[in-house]
Amino acid sequence: MIRALAVLLALSVSLSAHAAAQDVPSVVKYGKWLVAAGAVGMNVLAARDHHRAEEVFDALEGRCSGDPRLCDLVDGGEYLDAGTEALYQQSVGYDRRARRWLIGGETALLGAAAMFVWELTRKTHRPDNIPFEPEVRSLRNATGVGLRFSF
C-alpha cells in the first residue's frame, strides 16, 4: 500500500507541469485521485475489520450456546470466564478499528468530492488549437447549425 502511494505521489509531482498549463494546481488535479483511492482503501479495511469482528462475535455466541455457564457476567458487566471476555474484547476492538477506518474513508471521500467540485467550477479558457467548432444559432423560426473553420 505504501509503495503504491509513493508511486502515485511521484506521478503527481512529475505531471505538475501539465497541470500548470490548465490553471489547476497539481495538488488538486492529481491529489483528488490519490484521496479517492485512499477513501476506497480505508473503506475496504473497514469492511475487513467489521467482518473479523463478526467472526469473533460468532465464535463468542457459539461458545455461549455450547456452555451457557461460560457466559455468566459479573457485577461490572464483564464475563466471568477469561476466554469469553477475551473474545468479547477482541470483537469490540475490531469494531472500533472498523469505525475509525470508516470515518477516515468517508472523510477522504468528502475531501475528494470537494476537490472534484473545486476543479470543475474553476474558470477555464478555451484552447486556441481547435480546428473547427460547431455553431448553433437561434433564428426567428428555425435553428441554424454550422461549422466554423479557423486557419
N, C-alpha and C positions, 0 to 999 in steps of 0.2 A: 504494500500500500504506500509506504514512504517512497519507494523507488518510483512508483507511478506519479506521485505528487511532484517529485523532483524533476521528472521529465516534463510534466505539464508546466512547471514554473520556468524551466529553461526554454521551452517553446514559446511561452508568453513573452519572455524577455527578448528573444530573437525576432519576434514578429512585431515589435513595438514600432518600428519604422513604418510598416504598412498601416498600422492603426493611426499614426500621427497624420497621415495623408487624408484621413477621413474625419479629422477633428474629434475623435473619440479617444479618450485616454486608454492606453493599453491595459491599465488595471481593470477598467470596466469591460472593455471589449473581450478580453480573454479571461479575466477573473470571474466573470459570471458563469462561464462553463466550469471552471475549477470549483466554484462554490456549489454549483448544481450537482457536480459529481460527488462532492463531499456530502451533500444532503442525501443523495441516493445511498452512498456508502454507510452513513450513520443510520439511516432507516433500515438498511439490511442488517446491521449489527444489532439494532433494537429488536428486530424480529427474531434474530438468532437467540438473544438473551431471554426474550419472552418465551420462546419455545423451550429453552433449557429450564426456565422457572416452572413451566407447566409439567415437564418431565419429572422434575424433582418433587413437585407437589403431588403428582400422580403416584409416585413411589411412596410418599407420605400417606396418602389415602389408602394405598394397598396395604401398608404396614398396619394402619389403624383398623382396617376391615379384617385383617388376619388375626390380630390380637388386640382387642379394644383396650386392654389394660395398659398397653404401651402409649396410649394417647390420653392418659389421665393428666389433668392440669393441676398445678399448684396455685396458691392464692394470687400470685403475681401475674398469672396468665401464661406462664411458661409450662412446657411439657415436663412431666416428672422424669421421663426416660431421656437420657442424654443423646442417644442416637436419633430419636424422634425430633428433639429440639434442634439438633444439628441439621437435619433435613429441612425443617421449617425455616431456620435462619438462612440456609443456602438458597431456598426458594425466594425468600424475601430479598436477599442480596441480588439475585439475578433480576428480579422485578425492578429493583431500584436502578440497576445498571441500564436495563431496557428503557426505563423512564428518562434517564439522563441522555441516552443516545437519541431517543425520540425527540426530546426538547431541542437538542442540538441540531438534529436533522431538520426539524421544522423551522428553526431559526435560520439555518443556512438556506432553506428553500425560500423563505421570505426575503433574505438578502439577495439571492439570485434573481427573484422576481423583480425586486426593486431595481437591480442593475439592468435587467432587460427593459423595463419600462423607461428608465432614465435614458438608455441608449436610443430607444425608439422615439422618444419625444424630443431628442436633440435636433436642431435645425441643420439640415444637410444641404449642400449646394449641388446643383446639377452638374455632372461632368460635361466637359466640352467635346468629348470624342464620341458622341452618339451620332452614327452616320445618318439615321433618319428617325423621325419622331412622328407618331400618329397625331393627327389633329382632328378634333371634333368641335364643330361649331353649331350653335343653335340658330336656325334661320326662322323666318316668320311662320311657315307651315311645314317645315321639314328640318332634318338634321343633316348637316354636311360632314362627311368623313373624308379625310385625305391624308397624304403623307407629305412631309416637308424634308427635303434633302439639303444638306449643307456641305459645301466642299471647302 
